[in-house]
Amino acid sequence: MSDVTRARHGRPVHHWRRDVIELAALFTAVAVADTVANLIGHGPDGTALLVISAVALAATAGFHTWWARRHGHAPPTGDTGARPLPEGEQAGPSGTADPVAAESTLWRMRTTVKDEPGSLAALCTVLAGQRIDILSLQTHPLAEGTVDEFLLRAPGTLEGSGITGAVARAGGTDTWIERADTHDLVDAPTRVLGLATRTALDAAELPLALRQLLGRCTIRSLPAVPVGGGRGPEGVPVEGALEETVMRLRAPEGGVITVERPYLPFTPTEFARARALVELDARLGPRVPRSQDVLTLPEGHDITVRRADTGDLAAAVAMHERCSARTLGMRYHGPVGDADRYLNHLLSPRFGRTLAVQTASGRLVGLGHLLWDGDETEVALLVEDAWQRRGIGGELLERLVAMAAEAGCESVYAVTQASNTGMVAAMRGLGLPLDYQIEEGTLVITARLAAQAEPERAVGVTRIEAQ
């Protein structure tokens, strides 16, 4: 067994060759010392030489001891003799973590710097002086200067004004900053790919994907032919148009998608990303996830809840014809003149999501709409008279509110009438905090979705208009 093997097994290693050499060296040293002592001791200055030799030996021994202690803490080059720690213990300091490092805040910041060497380095140096960690950086080249977008982790005691002040001293201009959350830690390519996947699976996701791509903004989808007739929106070039805080993109069906962000101008990079997302949506064409749930009502009838689109236009028109004027008036807050064109807009996946309720025979008896409208989201319900008071409206409302929460809405509100006890009961059945407000003879019931929303960035509120 080799010395290394014995050492690994924790056994002492004995070197007999080393012992023999040490004994030989000892005997030789004694013989030499005896010879030197005899020669010196019989000389005229023998006593003085012996004293000097003793002093020299003592000095040599002291130097050797100092040298050994100085280098005794050098890192070992071989086996350190380390052994696994007992279970439940860990290496490292036992004290608490740095409170400054533990209490930190995430910020999203955008600033414009000169397009010259050293400008970004100066900005980073100033941020480092404030103990600010740069987690990610994106650059947006402009004709004059460069827009730098940062994700920062700053000490919790540092306010946004302190950060912007430091950036201004480093030469940054037009600085904008807001609080961020952990979802901003996802790198830009991964986030864009995720939004593209959502858009590819469902055409109704395009406005939401644009809103999450560009941050807080107002998105409007204007059809080529407005509901009820009239002049449509002005056309835009195929490549779209960018005007400071407004970008306009040509919708695949011929309309216009307008994106507005008054507080922060769009950059050419953001415009290119948005245009690529719209082009992807246009190439894939209209698409709706085909899924359905079969439910049994308390009286025993089976109904099917599924996604609907413009292919259900004829069945939706027939349901409108079976509804009373009171039911249609409570749904649309007035008479419905051109139901065909109005429903074609509501059923289009380009403007939102629609849930349909049909009986076992295939008759459509209920519709629920989730419509993207600017920076708000509208929800609307309509249930055929003969099928009211059976829980269909509540089932649609719960599903639509769940969609709004999944999309990141912070709250939803229902615009109805105080006499509409069915809608009031359905809102109460959501089990969410509710606020009631009367506005011009209508009852506005607001429900906050923060408790059940998915961890997404808030994208607006939801308006519910139903019977």
C-alpha positions in Angstrom: 0.0 0.0 0.0 1.5 3.4 -1.0 2.0 6.3 1.3 -0.8 8.2 -0.6 -3.2 5.3 -0.2 -2.5 5.0 3.5 -2.9 8.8 3.9 -6.3 8.7 2.2 -7.5 6.0 4.6 -6.4 8.1 7.6 -3.4 5.8 8.6 -0.1 7.3 9.7 2.7 7.1 7.2 6.2 6.0 8.5 9.3 6.7 6.5 12.2 4.3 7.8 14.6 5.8 5.3 14.1 9.3 6.8 14.7 7.9 10.3 18.1 6.3 9.3 19.2 9.6 7.6 18.3 11.6 10.7 20.3 9.2 13.0 23.3 9.4 10.7 23.1 13.1 10.6 22.9 13.2 14.4 26.0 11.0 14.9 27.9 13.0 12.3 27.0 16.3 14.0 28.2 14.9 17.4 31.5 13.8 16.0 32.1 17.1 14.2 31.2 19.1 17.4 33.6 17.0 19.5 36.4 17.5 17.0 35.7 21.3 16.8 35.5 21.6 20.6 38.9 19.8 21.1 40.6 22.0 18.5 39.1 25.3 19.8 39.2 24.4 23.5 43.0 23.9 23.5 43.7 27.1 21.6 44.5 30.6 23.1 41.0 32.1 22.3 39.0 28.9 22.7 36.6 30.2 25.3 35.6 33.3 23.2 35.1 31.3 20.1 32.8 28.8 21.9 30.7 31.8 23.2 30.4 33.3 19.7 29.4 29.9 18.2 26.7 29.5 20.9 25.3 33.0 20.1 25.3 32.2 16.3 23.5 28.9 16.9 20.9 30.6 19.1 20.4 33.3 16.4 20.0 30.7 13.7 17.5 28.8 15.8 15.4 31.9 16.4 15.4 32.9 12.7 14.3 29.3 11.8 11.4 29.5 14.3 10.2 32.9 13.0 10.4 31.8 9.4 8.4 28.6 10.1 5.6 30.6 11.9 5.4 33.1 9.1 4.8 30.5 6.4 2.8 28.1 8.6 -0.5 29.7 7.4 0.1 29.3 3.7 -2.6 27.4 1.7 -1.9 23.7 1.7 -0.9 22.1 -1.5 -1.9 18.6 -0.7 -4.6 16.9 1.3 -6.3 19.4 3.7 -7.7 16.8 5.9 -11.2 18.3 5.5 -14.0 16.1 6.6 -17.8 16.4 5.8 -19.6 18.7 8.2 -22.1 17.1 10.6 -25.7 17.0 9.3 -27.5 20.2 9.9 -24.4 22.4 9.9 -23.0 24.5 7.0 -19.8 26.2 6.3 -19.4 29.9 6.3 -20.0 32.7 8.9 -22.7 32.1 11.4 -23.8 35.7 11.6 -26.8 37.3 9.8 -26.6 38.6 6.2 -25.9 42.2 5.4 -29.2 44.1 6.0 -28.4 46.5 3.1 -28.0 43.6 0.7 -31.1 41.9 2.0 -33.3 45.0 1.7 -33.1 46.0 -2.0 -35.5 47.4 -4.6 -35.8 46.6 -8.3 -36.1 49.5 -10.7 -36.6 49.9 -14.5 -34.8 52.9 -15.8 -34.4 54.5 -19.2 -32.1 57.3 -20.0 -30.5 58.9 -23.1 -26.7 59.3 -23.2 -24.4 60.8 -25.9 -23.2 58.4 -28.6 -19.5 58.7 -27.8 -16.9 56.5 -26.1 -17.0 56.5 -22.3 -20.5 57.9 -21.8 -21.9 54.5 -20.8 -18.8 53.8 -18.6 -19.4 57.1 -16.8 -23.0 56.2 -16.1 -22.1 52.8 -14.8 -19.4 54.3 -12.5 -21.9 56.6 -11.0 -24.4 53.8 -10.4 -21.7 51.7 -8.8 -20.9 54.6 -6.5 -24.5 54.4 -5.2 -24.2 50.7 -4.6 -26.6 50.0 -7.5 -26.3 46.7 -9.3 -27.0 46.5 -13.0 -29.0 43.3 -13.7 -29.6 43.9 -17.4 -29.0 46.5 -20.1 -30.6 47.1 -23.5 -29.4 49.8 -25.9 -31.7 51.5 -28.4 -29.6 53.5 -30.9 -31.0 56.8 -32.2 -30.0 59.3 -34.7 -28.6 61.5 -31.9 -27.5 59.6 -28.8 -28.4 56.2 -27.4 -31.3 55.2 -25.2 -30.1 52.8 -22.5 -32.7 50.7 -20.6 -31.6 49.3 -17.3 -32.9 46.8 -14.8 -31.4 47.8 -11.5 -31.2 46.5 -8.0 -30.7 49.4 -5.5 -30.5 49.6 -1.8 -33.9 49.8 -0.2 -33.2 53.2 1.3 -32.4 54.8 -2.1 -35.3 56.6 -3.7 -36.0 56.9 -7.4 -35.1 60.6 -7.3 -31.7 59.8 -5.9 -31.0 57.4 -8.8 -32.2 59.9 -11.4 -30.1 62.7 -9.8 -27.0 60.5 -10.0 -27.7 59.7 -13.6 -28.1 63.3 -14.5 -24.7 64.1 -13.0 -23.2 61.4 -15.3 -24.7 63.0 -18.4 -28.0 61.1 -18.7 -31.0 63.1 -20.1 -34.7 62.4 -20.4 -34.5 59.9 -17.6 -37.6 57.8 -16.7 -37.7 55.4 -13.8 -40.4 53.1 -12.2 -40.5 50.2 -9.7 -40.0 46.8 -11.2 -40.8 43.3 -9.9 -39.2 39.8 -10.2 -40.9 39.2 -13.6 -38.7 41.8 -15.1 -35.7 39.6 -14.3 -36.5 37.5 -17.4 -34.1 38.5 -20.2 -35.6 40.3 -23.3 -35.2 37.4 -25.8 -36.9 34.9 -23.5 -39.8 37.4 -22.8 -40.3 38.1 -26.6 -40.3 34.4 -27.4 -42.9 33.8 -24.7 -45.1 36.5 -26.1 -44.7 35.2 -29.6 -45.8 31.8 -28.4 -48.9 33.2 -26.7 -49.8 35.1 -29.9 -49.3 32.0 -32.1 -51.7 30.0 -29.9 -54.5 32.5 -29.7 -55.3 35.5 -31.9 -56.9 37.3 -29.0 -53.6 37.5 -27.2 -52.0 40.0 -29.7 -53.1 43.2 -27.8 -52.0 41.7 -24.5 -48.7 40.6 -25.9 -48.1 44.1 -27.3 -49.0 45.7 -23.9 -46.5 43.4 -22.1 -43.9 44.0 -24.7 -44.1 47.8 -24.6 -45.1 48.4 -20.9 -47.9 50.6 -19.8 -49.6 51.8 -23.0 -53.0 52.2 -24.6 -53.8 49.9 -27.5 -56.8 50.3 -29.7 -57.9 48.1 -32.5 -60.0 50.0 -35.1 -61.9 47.9 -37.7 -61.8 48.8 -41.3 -65.6 49.4 -41.3 -66.8 50.8 -37.9 -69.8 49.2 -36.2 -73.0 50.9 -37.4 -71.3 52.2 -40.6 -69.4 55.4 -41.1 -65.9 56.2 -42.2 -63.2 53.8 -41.1 -59.7 54.8 -39.8 -57.1 56.3 -42.1 -54.9 53.6 -43.6 -51.3 53.2 -42.7 -48.4 51.9 -44.8 -47.6 48.2 -44.8 -44.5 48.9 -42.7 -46.5 51.0 -40.2 -45.9 54.5 -38.9 -44.0 55.8 -35.8 -44.7 59.2 -34.4 -42.8 59.8 -31.1 -45.3 58.4 -28.5 -47.7 56.8 -31.0 -47.2 53.9 -33.4 -49.8 52.7 -35.9 -49.7 49.2 -37.4 -51.8 47.7 -40.2 -54.1 45.0 -38.8 -54.3 41.8 -40.8 -58.0 42.2 -41.4 -57.6 45.7 -42.8 -58.1 47.8 -39.7 -55.5 49.8 -37.7 -53.8 48.9 -34.4 -52.9 52.1 -32.5 -50.4 52.0 -29.6 -50.0 55.1 -27.5 -47.6 55.8 -24.6 -47.7 59.5 -23.7 -45.2 59.3 -20.9 -42.3 57.8 -22.9 -41.5 58.0 -26.7 -41.1 54.7 -28.6 -37.7 53.8 -30.0 -37.1 52.3 -33.4 -36.2 49.1 -31.7 -39.5 48.8 -29.9 -41.3 49.7 -33.1 -39.5 46.9 -35.0 -40.4 44.4 -32.3 -44.1 45.4 -32.3 -44.3 45.2 -36.1 -42.7 41.7 -36.1 -45.3 40.5 -33.6 -48.1 41.8 -35.7 -46.6 40.3 -38.8 -46.5 36.9 -37.1 -50.1 37.2 -36.1 -51.1 38.1 -39.7 -49.2 35.1 -41.2 -50.9 32.7 -38.8 -54.4 34.0 -39.6 -57.5 33.7 -37.4 -57.3 31.0 -34.8 -59.1 30.1 -31.6 -58.2 27.3 -29.1 -60.7 24.5 -29.5 -61.6 23.4 -26.0 -65.0 23.0 -24.3 -66.4 22.0 -21.0 -69.7 20.2 -20.5 -71.6 21.3 -17.4 -74.9 20.0 -15.8 -77.4 22.6 -14.6 -79.3 22.0 -11.3 -82.4 20.9 -13.2 -80.4 18.3 -15.1 -79.8 20.0 -18.5 -76.3 19.7 -20.0 -74.7 22.8 -21.5 -71.4 23.2 -23.2 -69.1 26.2 -22.6 -66.5 26.9 -25.4 -64.6 29.6 -27.2 -66.5 31.2 -30.1 -65.5 33.3 -33.1 -67.0 34.8 -36.2 -68.0 31.3 -37.4 -70.8 31.4 -34.7 -72.3 34.7 -36.2 -75.5 33.0 -37.6 -76.2 31.2 -34.3 -75.6 34.5 -32.4 -77.9 36.5 -34.6 -80.6 33.8 -34.1 -80.2 34.0 -30.3 -80.6 37.8 -30.5 -83.9 37.4 -32.3 -85.2 35.1 -29.5 -84.2 37.7 -26.8 -86.7 40.3 -25.5 -86.2 44.0 -26.0 -85.6 44.4 -22.3 -82.8 41.8 -22.2 -81.1 43.4 -25.3 -81.5 46.9 -23.8 -79.9 45.9 -20.5 -77.0 44.3 -22.4 -76.3 47.1 -24.9 -77.8 50.0 -23.0 -80.0 50.9 -25.9 -81.5 49.4 -29.1 -79.5 47.3 -31.4 -79.8 48.3 -35.0 -77.4 46.3 -37.0 -76.9 43.1 -35.0 -75.0 41.3 -37.8 -72.2 43.9 -38.0 -72.1 44.5 -34.2 -71.8 40.8 -33.5 -69.2 40.3 -36.2 -67.0 42.8 -34.3 -67.8 41.2 -30.9 -67.0 37.7 -32.1 -63.8 38.5 -33.8 -60.7 37.1 -31.9 -58.9 40.2 -33.0 -60.7 42.3 -30.5 -60.9 39.9 -27.6 -62.3 36.6 -26.4 -65.8 35.2 -26.6 -67.3 32.3 -24.6 -70.4 30.7 -26.0 -73.0 28.5 -24.1 -74.9 26.0 -26.2 -77.4 23.3 -25.3 -77.2 19.6 -26.1 -79.1 20.2 -29.4 -76.5 22.8 -30.4 -78.6 26.0 -29.8 -76.7 29.0 -28.6 -78.2 30.4 -25.4 -75.5 32.6 -23.9 -72.5 34.7 -24.9 -69.8 36.3 -22.8 -67.3 38.7 -24.3 -63.9 39.8 -23.0 -63.0 42.8 -25.2 -59.6 44.7 -25.3 -60.5 48.4 -25.4 -57.6 50.8 -25.0 -56.0 50.4 -21.6 -59.2 48.8 -20.2 -60.8 45.5 -20.8 -64.5 45.2 -21.2 -66.6 42.1 -20.2 -70.2 41.7 -21.4 -72.8 39.0 -20.9 -76.0 38.1 -22.7 -78.2 35.1 -21.7 -81.4 34.2 -23.6 -84.6 34.9 -21.6 -85.7 31.3 -21.4 -82.4 30.3 -19.9 -81.9 33.0 -17.3 -81.9 32.4 -13.5 -80.2 29.0 -14.0 -76.6 30.0 -13.2 -75.4 30.5 -16.7 -74.6 34.1 -16.3 -72.6 33.4 -13.1 -70.7 30.6 -14.8 -69.7 32.9 -17.7 -68.8 35.8 -15.3 -66.5 33.6 -13.3 -64.7 32.3 -16.4 -64.3 35.7 -17.9 -63.0 37.2 -14.7 -60.5 34.4 -14.4 -59.4 35.2 -17.9 -59.0 38.9 -16.9 -57.0 37.9 -13.9 -54.8 35.6 -16.0 -54.2 38.6 -18.3 -53.0 40.6 -15.4 -55.9 42.9 -14.7 -55.9 44.4 -11.2 -59.7 45.0 -11.0 -62.9 44.6 -12.9 -66.1 46.6 -12.7 -69.7 46.0 -13.7 -71.9 48.7 -15.1 -75.5 47.6 -14.5 -78.7 48.8 -12.9 -79.7 48.5 -9.2 -82.8 46.5 -10.3 -80.6 43.8 -12.0 -80.5 41.6 -8.9 -79.1 38.7 -11.0 -75.9 40.6 -11.9 -75.5 41.9 -8.4 -75.7 38.4 -7.0 -73.3 37.1 -9.6 -70.7 39.8 -8.7 -71.1 38.9 -5.0 -70.6 35.2 -5.9 -67.1 36.0 -7.1 -65.9 36.1 -3.5 -63.8 39.2 -4.2 -63.7 42.6 -2.4 -66.4 44.8 -4.0 -67.0 48.6 -4.1 -70.3 50.1 -5.1 -70.8 53.5 -6.7 -73.8 55.2 -8.4 -73.0 57.1 -11.6 -75.8 58.8 -13.6 -78.4 56.3 -12.6 -76.2 53.2 -13.1 -74.6 51.0 -10.5 -70.9 50.4 -10.8 -69.6 47.4 -8.9 -65.8 47.2 -8.8 -64.1 43.9 -7.9 -60.3 43.8 -7.2 -58.5 40.8 -8.7 -55.1 41.2 -7.0 -55.8 38.3 -4.7 -56.4 35.8 -7.5 -54.5 37.2 -10.4 -51.6 35.4 -11.9 -48.1 36.9 -11.2 -48.2 39.1 -14.3 -47.8 42.8 -14.7 -51.1 44.7 -14.4 -52.4 45.8 -17.8 -55.6 47.7 -16.9 -59.1 47.3 -15.6 -62.1 45.5 -16.9 -65.6 46.9 -17.5 -68.5 44.5 -17.2 -71.7 45.3 -18.9 -74.3 42.7 -18.6 -77.8 42.0 -17.5 
